[in-house]
Amino acid sequence: MGFYDYTVTDTNGNEVSMADFKGKVVLVVNTATGCGFTPHYKDIEDMYEKFHDQGFEVVDIPCNQFAGQTPGSDEEIHEFCQLHYNTKFPQMKKSDVNGENALPLFTYLKEQKRFEGFGKGPAALAMNVMLKKIDKDYKNNPDIKWNFTKFIVDRDGNVVARFEPTQKMEDVADCVSKLI
């Protein structure tokens, strides 16, 4: 199966097929409303506004698997994002990205682009220290490590990049701009 074979559910309970995004550049991201990385919403919205008319889409999937940082209902999450970040891109139903209840889409994305590290800098160091306490072998599995892990899919449905939350949003935007 490829990217276009998967579906997710939106906040209204409708199935959204990734095939709807054929020919577009897609950012798939697991998000949270109460995380230190929550300000990434602003950068994602900026990219959406800048590139949407050129064929860029966002698949935002709120997830509460990381320290319970997305406790609200789908409606509360949507209201939070609109109020604080004026988001216009669609949000999907809150879902798991790891474990036995993980969305099949995320299982696929993790198979395509494995975890390669958090990079350098204070945030990367902090994530490494925290995750070592949770899972000593975290570096050797493809699981999503935290909120705001981003996957970029090109216009042909290829998963071309994975960005951990500690990576600069400018790097994500640069990747998208090269594919547009």
Sequence and secondary structure as in RCSB ss.txt:
>XXXX:A:sequence
MGFYDYTVTDTNGNEVSMADFKGKVVLVVNTATGCGFTPHYKDIEDMYEKFHDQGFEVVDIPCNQFAGQTPGSDE
EIHEFCQLHYNTKFPQMKKSDVNGENALPLFTYLKEQKRFEGFGKGPAALAMNVMLKKIDKDYKNNPDIKWNFTK
FIVDRDGNVVARFEPTQKMEDVADCVSKLI
>XXXX:A:secstr
  GGG EEEBTTS EEEGGGGTTSEEEEEEE SSSTTTTHHHHHHHHHHHHGGGTEEEEEEE  TTTT   S HH
HHHHHHHHHH   S BB   BSSSTTB HHHHHHHHHS      SSHHHHHHHHHHHHH TTGGGS    STT E
EEE TTS EEEEE TTS HHHHHHHHHHH 
